[in-house]
């Protein structure tokens, strides 16, 4: 099946949008090693549970705090804030990709 010039241009544009998204997303995630990123869902789950009920078990956060010496409320707020910032940055990159 032979593609029209318009179809070929659309394919190129879509590939460029995908590449631009990858570049933007990597700017956000490359600040962190994969092993750390893999803990984000667990950290967020425990942080949200703590906000809902400060007696909820938070083994990961407690282990982090045992080494860092931070206050739990400070860590919980940082985790939630970083999650929001991440979602916003990746959301913007996805929006740019979808606008093509």
C-alpha positions as CSV (number, residue, x, y, z in Angstrom):
1,X,0.0,0.0,0.0
2,X,1.5,3.3,-1.1
3,X,1.1,6.2,1.3
4,X,0.3,9.7,0.3
5,X,2.6,12.6,1.1
6,X,0.1,13.7,3.7
7,X,0.2,10.4,5.4
8,X,4.0,10.3,5.4
9,X,4.1,13.8,6.9
10,X,1.7,12.8,9.6
11,X,3.9,9.8,10.5
12,X,7.0,12.0,10.6
13,X,5.2,14.6,12.8
14,X,4.0,11.8,15.2
15,X,7.5,10.4,15.5
16,X,8.9,13.9,16.2
17,X,6.2,14.4,18.8
18,X,7.1,11.1,20.4
19,X,10.8,12.0,20.4
20,X,10.1,15.4,22.0
21,X,8.0,13.7,24.7
22,X,10.8,11.3,25.5
23,X,13.3,14.2,25.8
24,X,10.9,16.1,28.1
25,X,10.1,13.0,30.2
26,X,13.8,12.1,30.6
27,X,14.6,15.6,31.9
28,X,12.2,14.8,34.7
29,X,13.1,11.2,35.5
30,X,16.8,11.2,34.8
31,X,17.5,13.1,38.0
32,X,16.8,9.8,39.8
33,X,18.2,6.3,39.4
34,X,15.7,3.6,38.4
35,X,15.9,1.9,41.8
36,X,14.8,5.1,43.5
37,X,12.0,5.7,41.0
38,X,10.7,2.2,41.6
39,X,10.1,3.2,45.3
40,X,7.9,6.2,44.4
41,X,4.6,4.4,44.4
42,X,5.4,2.8,47.8
43,X,6.5,6.2,49.2
44,X,3.4,7.9,47.9
45,X,1.1,5.2,49.2
46,X,2.7,5.4,52.7
47,X,2.6,9.2,52.6
48,X,-1.1,9.3,51.7
49,X,-1.9,6.7,54.4
50,X,0.0,8.8,57.0
51,X,-1.9,11.9,56.0
52,X,-5.2,10.1,56.3
53,X,-4.3,8.5,59.6
54,X,-1.0,9.3,61.3
55,X,-1.0,5.9,63.0
56,X,-0.9,4.0,59.7
57,X,2.1,1.8,59.3
58,X,4.8,3.4,57.2
59,X,7.8,1.0,57.2
60,X,9.6,2.5,54.2
61,X,9.2,6.1,55.4
62,X,10.3,5.0,58.9
63,X,13.4,3.3,57.5
64,X,14.2,6.5,55.5
65,X,13.7,8.6,58.5
66,X,16.0,6.4,60.6
67,X,18.8,7.3,58.3
68,X,18.0,10.9,57.4
69,X,16.8,12.2,60.8
70,X,14.1,14.3,59.1
71,X,10.7,14.9,60.7
72,X,8.0,12.6,59.3
73,X,5.7,15.4,58.4
74,X,8.4,17.1,56.4
75,X,9.2,13.9,54.5
76,X,5.5,13.2,53.8
77,X,5.0,16.7,52.5
78,X,8.0,16.5,50.3
79,X,6.9,13.1,48.8
80,X,3.5,14.5,48.0
81,X,4.8,17.7,46.6
82,X,7.4,15.9,44.4
83,X,4.7,13.6,43.1
84,X,2.5,16.6,42.1
85,X,5.5,18.2,40.4
86,X,6.3,15.0,38.5
87,X,2.7,14.6,37.4
88,X,2.5,18.2,36.2
89,X,5.8,18.0,34.3
90,X,5.0,14.7,32.6
91,X,1.4,15.8,32.0
92,X,2.7,18.9,30.1
93,X,5.0,16.8,28.0
94,X,2.1,14.4,27.2
95,X,-0.1,17.4,26.3
96,X,2.5,18.7,23.9
97,X,2.7,15.2,22.3
98,X,-1.1,14.9,22.0
99,X,-1.4,18.4,20.4
100,X,0.4,17.2,17.3
